[in-house]
Amino acid sequence: MTKYLKLLLFFTPILFFIAYISTGKYGTSLLSMLGPKDPMEVTILVNIRLPRAIEAMLFGACMGISGAALQATLRNPLVSPYILGISSGAAFGAALSMALIGQEQFLLIQPSAILFGLLAALLTLTLSKFRGQFSRISIVLAGIIISALFSGLLALVKILVEPEKTQAIVAWTVGRFYAITWNDVVASAPLALAGILGLLIFRWRSFVLSMGDEEARALGINVERDRMLIIVFASIATASVVSVAGIVGWVCLISPHITRFLVGSNPKNLLPASISIGASFMLAADLISRTIWTFEIPVGVITTLIGAPTFLYLMGRAMGEWR
């Protein structure tokens, strides 16, 4: 990876962040804060756009690096926190807590989301073992089954709870960046950053695991332990942001593929770069969702419309290159 590409990856999310803060129905920008301050502008920038932008960056960064780490570790380009059922499990855990104790008790919602996210990942890996080993097809099939299971449980929660709680859960499951506050950022950031840091520390192990289990064991790697630790870090990062922002599809799948197209498949470069690409992609998608029409379109619709054709194009170019 050249130094120019490193600089580009470093500054891209910063440029998107500035554009995000400065664009909206109410005309204001960071430069306007240098002069006489309009109270309305301060409120919009500091209390609405800024926490939303930070949470969007966190969400994209977590999904980008989690998807890249899981794809490298499990040697499958279709694997993501969604495919493994982590996101569906986290969504069910958060919705269950919201149904039982209410949306206000966030300190209880987030642990529930992480717990069920980890449970979903463990169930997927348990079901996907064939003769004691993982296969690419079995992981995807098991993930689809577990994801469908928790999606069904989530639908059951929506049916059984009171109508006002159902409305809150439905609004949350389609992505709720419009409702992000500083409390959400403060609650999700520590665990999100911890998950990202853990994946960065283990990125060289992801590189070794991407060569295959036998090669990793020959190099002295404890394959089962390190694979599980990477999955745990990815689950923590994913569940921490899903628990506040809801479910936004395609970010965790498309970001690693865009990054791989730019920097290659070596996790030593892929994982750090996927943080930048994921954060930039999420900022761009959320910016489009709130400015393209007279009303705000759910950001998940935008990520799907961008992600699906882009993913098909990148997969077509990379056909046969994945090891």
Order of alpha helices (4+ residues) and beta strands (2+ residues): alpha-alpha-alpha-alpha-alpha-beta-beta-alpha-alpha-alpha-alpha-alpha-alpha-alpha-alpha-alpha
